[in-house]
Amino acid sequence: EVQLVESGGGLIQPGGSLRLSCAASGFTVSSHYINWVRQAPGKRLEWVSVIYSGDNTYYSDSVKGRFAISRDSSKNTVYLQMNSLRAEDTAVFYCARSWFNIWYAFDIWGQGTMVTVSS
Amino acid sequence: DIQMTQSPSSVSASVGDRVTITCRASQLISSWLAWYQQKPGKAPKLLIYAASSLQSGVPSRFSGSGSGTDFTLTISSLQPEDFATYFCQQTHSFPSTFGQGTKVEVK
């Protein structure tokens, strides 16, 4: 079955760090774009970061310099290292697959992992 | 960044109704537009990509149209399982951006 499973969320104090994991099955992460998307309570979806072919990465301005996306092909897993966390980073974080065949729409999503930044 | 604006923010409808949701991009995006359905506590589900292409497994009562800056999602005959929130997304350029959502509620 083609799926993504996130883990690593939790409650963290402002200024702290957290690493999210996105484990893929049924396909190879290195052959697709893997994105992180977040959704704060009651808010619209916000694209956060992407990793694709080779080690190409992009970040939204709101997380640039604080978050880092990476990939471990041997584990078929993508990570999001989140540093200097702020209250406004509180959200459900989803990883999602996209690729050229569907005009880079996001066809497979994980179930989401909640990140709460609070003292 | 490209801004995506949906209307209406919510719509009240009954089973069997035809429902139309619009999405406007702040810049030309050709057909780089996707639509998603999201139910409470669940991840979004891809319905339409490339503005009008139906994702595999999605019922044919869902359809998309438009190009350039103005797009439409239509549900031809609303079913009970269609009550949800719908989002549009542009995949034309980084950063990809989403609309604010349209909630389809029971009338």
Interface residues (C-beta under 8 A of the other chain):
Chain A: N35 R44 L45 E46 W47 V50 Y58 S60 D61 Y94 A96 S98 I102 W103 Y104 A105 F106 D107 W109 G110 Q111 G112
Chain B: S31 W32 A34 Y36 K42 A43 P44 K45 L46 Y49 A50 S53 Q55 F87 Q89 T91 F94 P95 S96 T97 F98 G99 Q100 G101
